[in-house]
Amino acid sequence: MPLLADAEALLPAMTPGEKAALLQIVARDLGQSFPGVDSDPAVCGGEACISRTRIPVWTLARARELGLSEADILRSYPTLHAEDLANAWAYHRAHRPEIERTFAENEAD
């Protein structure tokens, strides 16, 4: 466990952005599991949402594509944490066609 202790000791010195980037790396390393992202037919029509919220991943991804920074997004959604954004970005990378289709469907309305 010395590596884990070393990593934990580095966390206080990291910025929120660095922590989010670290989470992205860990999420990629874990494979296709997406902790922190849920799809439930009873919530937002089954769209992938941040766990414990009704905030769809596609909404966050679209905000990012429109130029909002992570800090802007976190200010706009005060219940979110940097970890939630890292999870959203990982999900978006792995499910890009689904997210792009959802963009198109929701912008057509």
N, C-alpha and C positions, 0 to 999 in steps of 0.2 A: 503493500500500500504506500510506499514512499512516493511514488509518482502522483498519486491522488493527493497526498498531503502537500506536495510541492505545488500542484495546480491550485489547491485551495488557498495556499499562502499568497499566490499571485493575484487572486481575485480582487482584494481591496484596492490594489493599485491600478486596476483596469477601469477605463471609461465605460459608460453604458454601451456605447457603440462597439467597443472591443469585446465586451461580454456577449453582445448579440452576435458578433462575427464568430466568436468561439462556439456559441450554441449552434450556429449554422454548420460549422465544421463537424461538431459532434453529431448533429442530426444526419448529415450526409454519411458519416461513418457508420451510423446505426442501420442504414439501409432504408427500406421503404416504409418504415413505421413513422407515423407522424403524431408523436405525443403532443397534446395541446390543440389538436384539430379534430373535430367531430363532425360526422354527418348523421343527421337524424331526420327521418321523413316528417316528423312533427315540428321541426324547427327550420324556419326559412326554406320550406319546400325541399328539404334534404340537401341543400347546398352545404359545402364544407364551411364550417364556422369555427371561430376560436372557442375552445372549450370554456364553459361557464358563461358564455355570452351568446348573443344573437348577431354577432358581427361576422359577416361572410368574408372568407379569404379573398374572394374576387374584389370586394370593396376596398380592402387594404392594398391589394396589388394594383388596382386602378389608380388609387390615390398616389401611390409611389410612381407609377408611370406618368402621371400628370405633373410630377415634379415636387410633391411634398416630401420633405425629409422625414426620417424616422422620428425626430423630435417633434415635428409638426403633427405627425399622425398620433403620437402618444399624447400630445396636448389636446388633440381633437377627440380622442377616446380615452378619457382618464382612467377607465377600468382596465386598460391594457398595460402590459409590461413589455420590456424589451424582448423577453423570452417569447412572448406571444408573436411578436413580429418575426423573430427568427424562425419560428414554427410556420408562420404564414408564408414566408419567402421560400422555405424548403418545400412546402406543399406546392406552391406555385411552380417552382422549377420542375417538380416531378409530374405535375398535372397541367402543364401549360395549355394543351389543346382544350381541356375542360374549362379552364379559367378564361381563355380567349373566347370560347363559345358563349360563356355566361356574360362576358363583357358585351358582346354583340346583342344578345337577347335582351339584356337590361337597358342598353342604350337605344334600342329600337322602340321601346315602350314610350 
